[in-house]
Amino acid sequence: MQLTLYVLYYKQVLVTNCCRVVSRLIFGGRVRRQSSIAVVLRRFSSMNTIFFIGQLVGVSSILAALLFLLAKLVSRHRCSHVQDGYGHAVLITGCDSGFGHQLALCLDRKGFVVFAGCLSPEGAGAQSLSRQSSSNLKILKLDVTSDEDVQQAKKTVQENLPEKGLWAVVNNAGISDWAEIEWSSIEDFQHMVDINLFGCIRTSIAFLPLVRATKGRMVYMSSIFSFFNCLNMGAYSVSKRGLEAFADCLRVEMASFGVKVSIIQPGNFGQATNIVKMKTSFDIWEKLDEEQKQTFNRQYIELASEYFMSMCKTGFKNADLVIDAMLHAVTSAQPKYRYVLASATDTFFFLLFPFLPTVLTDAVFSLSSMYAKRKEMLYAK
Ligand SMILES: NC(=O)c1ccc[n+]([C@@H]2O[C@H](COP(=O)([O-])OP(=O)(O)OC[C@H]3O[C@@H](n4cnc5c(N)ncnc54)[C@H](OP(=O)(O)O)[C@@H]3O)[C@@H](O)[C@H]2O)c1
């Protein structure tokens, strides 16, 4: 406060002197006293005391407003923080394996009522989930591409809601595949988008009213491939970029209802889950027509396949980083908008990447050895 008063005092002195200098410059020493405008300026300088008081009032009201906002923020902080899950429910899609499976067990241990959506409730993943969890965890049959499954799941959730309602929906179900765009059919793209994008949209629309009632959380499993464009990930990138557009728009709309929306962008965790689609160069070759076989020769397809599989082996071996981020998004008072999950150096690069000009981001790929080999092999065919 004392500092503010000093600042205001020196500002007053400065304003007074400026007025004097301006009046001298404009009217000169001789005519200064006769000029009515100069008189006005002098009066202006004498009015600085009033300004000073005005400024004091202004600063105090700004400080009061800031304190009020801070208090609101702290009270919100308290409201939206979920220390333990007692009385709260969470719906997670894609719990047969991987991140969804592990998150379901974590949240069950924290006392949440977990509705674990599984593609195959009779399958090994769902059964093992059932064995390892408490009676608070309920397995639901939930194929996110099916309206019927989603509506039935909503009905079951509504009928079994604990006292504090549905706190969060974690849109985790997803598939991945890899292929160059020209090796893919429209059906490949549609299948990917049906699950990764429309599956999330369908589930979100159905469950949003329940989450809005608790001012809870919507969490979306995206990927670094939503913004990192590279060889072989066309269909996957399309689905995840679309998903992020949806989540970003939803965040803006939900802000006024107090619902927070988070996007999780894991890097390479292929070894920690079942996401990597195993396929051989033969599987790809068989799908190509004669013209494609001419363009992409067999050796290149083999190289691409080996390269892709070797890249998958370089990733994280366990899912802890992702599960911690999912837990944070569900339980923290201040969930992040985005969680980029990669090694420290990769994270720095990925955070920077979306802001770089296209000419630079494209250049990153042209520098890779694989890209150079591709160019050489396809050109030399
Ligand atoms: N692992 C990574 O490196 C990585 C990186 C970035 C993003 N992600 C994203 O993380 C999410 C979870 O993947 P994950 O790595 O844990 O792989 P995952 O082990 O394969 O888990 C995905 C789950 O989704 C289920 N699923 C597939 N189609 C479905 C459908 N139509 N309806 C409902 N569930 C369906 C799968 O069931 P089945 O097991 O029966 O097929 C599986 O349980 C995905 O959205 C994925 O894109 C993963």
The ligand as a MOL file (V3000), in Angstrom:
LIG
                    3D

  0  0  0     0  0            999 V3000
M  V30 BEGIN CTAB
M  V30 COUNTS 48 52 0 0 0
M  V30 BEGIN ATOM
M  V30 1 N -1.0670 -46.2770 -25.6380 0
M  V30 2 C -0.6640 -45.1840 -26.2590 0
M  V30 3 O 0.5220 -45.0580 -26.6300 0
M  V30 4 C -1.6200 -44.0610 -26.5050 0
M  V30 5 C -1.0970 -42.8400 -26.9130 0
M  V30 6 C -1.9560 -41.7910 -27.1450 0
M  V30 7 C -3.3060 -41.9500 -26.9530 0
M  V30 8 N -3.8260 -43.1420 -26.5650 0 CHG=1
M  V30 9 C -5.2810 -43.2420 -26.4020 0
M  V30 10 O -5.6040 -43.7770 -25.1410 0
M  V30 11 C -6.8750 -44.4120 -25.1870 0
M  V30 12 C -6.7870 -45.7640 -24.5340 0
M  V30 13 O -5.9430 -46.5780 -25.3020 0
M  V30 14 P -4.9350 -47.6330 -24.6620 0
M  V30 15 O -3.5920 -47.2250 -25.0430 0
M  V30 16 O -5.2560 -47.8890 -23.2590 0 CHG=-1
M  V30 17 O -5.2670 -48.9020 -25.5990 0
M  V30 18 P -6.0800 -50.2080 -25.3180 0
M  V30 19 O -5.3770 -51.0340 -24.3040 0
M  V30 20 O -6.3140 -50.8560 -26.6450 0
M  V30 21 O -7.4540 -49.6920 -24.7250 0
M  V30 22 C -8.4740 -49.1800 -25.5490 0
M  V30 23 C -9.7710 -49.7290 -25.0440 0
M  V30 24 O -10.8440 -49.2630 -25.8580 0
M  V30 25 C -11.6770 -50.3770 -26.1450 0
M  V30 26 N -12.4690 -50.1750 -27.3500 0
M  V30 27 C -12.1250 -50.3600 -28.6490 0
M  V30 28 N -13.1730 -50.1090 -29.4390 0
M  V30 29 C -14.1930 -49.7420 -28.6240 0
M  V30 30 C -15.5460 -49.3940 -28.8390 0
M  V30 31 N -16.0790 -49.3660 -30.0730 0
M  V30 32 N -16.3050 -49.0920 -27.7700 0
M  V30 33 C -15.8030 -49.1450 -26.5370 0
M  V30 34 N -14.5570 -49.5060 -26.2520 0
M  V30 35 C -13.7540 -49.7970 -27.2990 0
M  V30 36 C -10.7190 -51.5100 -26.2760 0
M  V30 37 O -11.4180 -52.7570 -26.1680 0
M  V30 38 P -10.7000 -54.0980 -26.7270 0
M  V30 39 O -9.5190 -54.3020 -25.8390 0
M  V30 40 O -11.7410 -55.1120 -26.5610 0
M  V30 41 O -10.3530 -53.7840 -28.1340 0
M  V30 42 C -9.8030 -51.2400 -25.1100 0
M  V30 43 O -10.3520 -51.6830 -23.9170 0
M  V30 44 C -7.2550 -44.4550 -26.6610 0
M  V30 45 O -8.1810 -43.4460 -26.9340 0
M  V30 46 C -5.9490 -44.1760 -27.3780 0
M  V30 47 O -6.1400 -43.5810 -28.6360 0
M  V30 48 C -3.0020 -44.2040 -26.3400 0
M  V30 END ATOM
M  V30 BEGIN BOND
M  V30 1 1 1 2
M  V30 2 2 2 3
M  V30 3 1 2 4
M  V30 4 1 4 5
M  V30 5 2 4 48
M  V30 6 2 5 6
M  V30 7 1 6 7
M  V30 8 2 7 8
M  V30 9 1 8 9
M  V30 10 1 8 48
M  V30 11 1 9 10
M  V30 12 1 9 46
M  V30 13 1 10 11
M  V30 14 1 11 12
M  V30 15 1 11 44
M  V30 16 1 12 13
M  V30 17 1 13 14
M  V30 18 2 14 15
M  V30 19 1 14 16
M  V30 20 1 14 17
M  V30 21 1 17 18
M  V30 22 2 18 19
M  V30 23 1 18 20
M  V30 24 1 18 21
M  V30 25 1 21 22
M  V30 26 1 22 23
M  V30 27 1 23 24
M  V30 28 1 23 42
M  V30 29 1 24 25
M  V30 30 1 25 26
M  V30 31 1 25 36
M  V30 32 1 26 27
M  V30 33 1 26 35
M  V30 34 2 27 28
M  V30 35 1 28 29
M  V30 36 1 29 30
M  V30 37 2 29 35
M  V30 38 1 30 31
M  V30 39 2 30 32
M  V30 40 1 32 33
M  V30 41 2 33 34
M  V30 42 1 34 35
M  V30 43 1 36 37
M  V30 44 1 36 42
M  V30 45 1 37 38
M  V30 46 2 38 39
M  V30 47 1 38 40
M  V30 48 1 38 41
M  V30 49 1 42 43
M  V30 50 1 44 45
M  V30 51 1 44 46
M  V30 52 1 46 47
M  V30 END BOND
M  V30 END CTAB
M  END
